Amino acid sequence: MTILIDTVAWVRVENGRILCARPRGKGVFYIPGGKREGAESDLETLLREIKEELTVLLDPDSALHVGTYEAEVPDLPGGAVVRMSCYTADYQGSLVVSGEIEEMAWFSYADRPSVPPVDQLLFDDLKAAGELR
């Protein structure tokens, strides 16, 4: 039986680079966001996770769905799959790592191998659209 890990992510691209975050104790960067809690909607999950991780408030009225991606998780046995629903949104505040996040960085397409397979699918689409250099 395949395990589905349902996540929501914030896609923030500036100057041809995408914002990525590395959780404490992990060696891999991810697109910021996280798992849904209970019956949260995508938007509720997105707003909560980004406030917790990067201390900024996303503008819910500016949120736009840019794609949903699925990929297997190579490190987990049993065929686990991550589904990542991705949204852009404007924000207020200063980006500062908080809580479970140890580091943030702005990645170009050349950094694609440093993120998990599901994030790589987003990188590919952003590169094809001319948004990621």
C-alpha positions in Angstrom: 0.0 0.0 0.0 1.4 3.4 -1.0 1.6 6.1 1.6 0.6 9.6 0.4 2.2 12.6 2.0 0.0 15.6 1.3 1.8 18.9 1.4 1.3 22.6 0.4 4.2 24.8 -0.7 4.9 28.5 -1.2 6.6 29.3 -4.5 8.5 32.5 -4.2 10.7 33.4 -7.2 12.8 36.6 -7.2 15.5 37.5 -9.8 15.3 34.1 -11.3 15.9 32.2 -8.1 13.4 30.3 -5.9 13.3 30.4 -2.1 14.1 27.1 -0.4 14.4 26.2 3.2 16.4 23.5 5.2 14.7 22.0 8.3 16.8 21.6 11.4 18.8 18.4 11.5 18.2 17.7 7.8 20.7 18.0 4.9 18.1 18.7 2.2 16.4 21.9 1.1 12.7 22.0 0.3 10.2 24.5 -1.1 8.8 26.2 2.1 5.5 24.8 3.3 4.4 21.6 5.0 1.7 19.1 5.8 -2.0 19.8 6.3 -3.3 19.6 9.9 -6.8 18.0 10.2 -9.3 19.4 7.8 -7.3 22.5 6.8 -7.7 23.8 3.3 -4.6 24.3 1.1 -4.8 28.0 1.8 -5.1 27.6 5.6 -2.1 25.2 5.6 0.0 27.5 3.4 -0.7 30.6 5.6 0.1 28.7 8.9 3.2 26.9 7.6 4.9 29.9 6.1 4.2 32.0 9.2 5.7 29.2 11.4 8.7 28.7 9.2 9.6 32.1 7.8 7.7 34.6 10.1 5.9 36.3 7.2 2.2 36.8 6.6 1.0 35.7 3.2 -1.8 37.7 1.6 -4.6 35.2 1.1 -6.2 37.3 -1.6 -3.1 37.1 -3.8 -2.6 33.3 -3.5 -2.6 31.6 -6.9 -2.3 27.8 -7.5 0.6 27.2 -9.9 0.6 23.4 -10.0 0.4 20.2 -8.1 3.2 17.7 -8.3 3.7 14.1 -7.2 6.9 12.0 -6.9 8.1 9.0 -4.9 10.2 9.5 -1.8 13.4 7.6 -2.4 14.3 7.4 1.3 11.1 5.9 2.6 10.3 2.2 2.1 6.9 1.1 0.9 6.5 3.4 -2.1 5.7 6.6 -0.3 4.6 9.5 -2.6 4.6 13.2 -1.9 1.9 15.4 -3.3 2.9 19.1 -3.3 0.2 21.7 -4.1 2.1 24.9 -5.0 0.9 28.5 -4.6 2.4 31.9 -5.1 1.3 34.7 -2.8 2.5 38.2 -1.8 3.8 38.6 1.7 4.3 41.2 4.5 7.2 41.2 6.8 10.8 40.1 6.7 11.8 36.6 5.7 13.5 35.1 8.8 13.9 31.4 9.6 12.0 30.2 12.6 10.9 27.1 14.4 11.9 24.0 12.6 13.8 25.8 9.8 17.6 26.2 10.2 18.5 27.9 6.9 17.0 29.5 3.8 18.6 30.1 0.5 17.7 31.3 -3.0 18.3 28.5 -5.6 18.8 28.7 -9.3 18.1 25.8 -11.7 21.7 24.6 -11.2 20.8 23.8 -7.6 18.0 21.4 -8.7 20.0 18.3 -7.6 19.9 19.7 -4.0 16.1 19.3 -3.6 13.8 16.3 -3.5 12.3 14.7 -6.6 8.9 16.4 -6.2 10.6 19.8 -5.9 12.7 19.1 -9.0 9.4 18.8 -11.0 8.5 22.4 -10.0 12.1 23.5 -10.8 11.6 22.0 -14.3 8.3 23.8 -14.9 9.7 27.1 -13.7 12.8 26.8 -15.9 10.6 26.0 -18.9 8.5 29.0 -18.2 11.6 31.2 -18.1 11.1 32.1 -14.4 14.1 30.2 -13.0 17.6 30.8 -14.3 
